[in-house]
Amino acid sequence: MRASFVAAQEEDIAAGDLTGALDRELPVYGADWHTPEGFARYVNDVREEALEEGRRPAGFVPATWYWFVAGDTYLGRIQLRHRLTSQLLAYGGHIGYRVRPSARRQGHATAMLRAVLPHAHRLGLDRVLVTCDHDNTGSRKVIEANGGVLEDERDGKLRYWVATQPRIRDAS
């Protein structure tokens, strides 16, 4: 997946979309992603972030990354944070996702969020907080398509809660 992953990051850079994890990762890994050794180091570090005692940036909580692929094409990634800090509770949430520019508006983000919800449930989370900018209509539709219930808006961030298991309706 290395070549496709690198191509996706290059798409984001060309589009000027250097937000979120890419903004943090580019200075550390960007020059080495294209080499097998550099990419292996990156993947190892990402896996390490999921461990309770793993290495990760100061102030970060354990988080698991899932990649969304079609065959050998990297489409995007979604991060599941195992718990919330006060900052994540206010603005970042449990989940962050990114779809490469050439694969956007094709339903991948909706599918990614749907696919990660059972993993969140296995972590003991009955619901997850997912946030987006108030003017990000696409992300808002992704969250709502997955049952997101709007709690509020804080400083331009919409805060939605999404159940990690489908609700069972009483048949009576």
Secondary structure as GFF3:
##gff-version 3
##sequence-region A 1 172
A	DSSP	alpha_helix	2	14	.	.	.	ID=ss1
A	DSSP	alpha_helix	21	29	.	.	.	ID=ss2
A	DSSP	alpha_helix	36	49	.	.	.	ID=ss3
A	DSSP	beta_strand	63	70	.	.	.	ID=ss4
A	DSSP	beta_strand	73	81	.	.	.	ID=ss5
A	DSSP	alpha_helix	86	87	.	.	.	ID=ss6
A	DSSP	pi_helix	88	92	.	.	.	ID=ss7
A	DSSP	beta_strand	95	99	.	.	.	ID=ss8
A	DSSP	three_ten_helix	101	103	.	.	.	ID=ss9
A	DSSP	alpha_helix	108	122	.	.	.	ID=ss10
A	DSSP	beta_strand	127	133	.	.	.	ID=ss11
A	DSSP	alpha_helix	137	145	.	.	.	ID=ss12
A	DSSP	beta_strand	149	154	.	.	.	ID=ss13
A	DSSP	beta_strand	157	163	.	.	.	ID=ss14
###
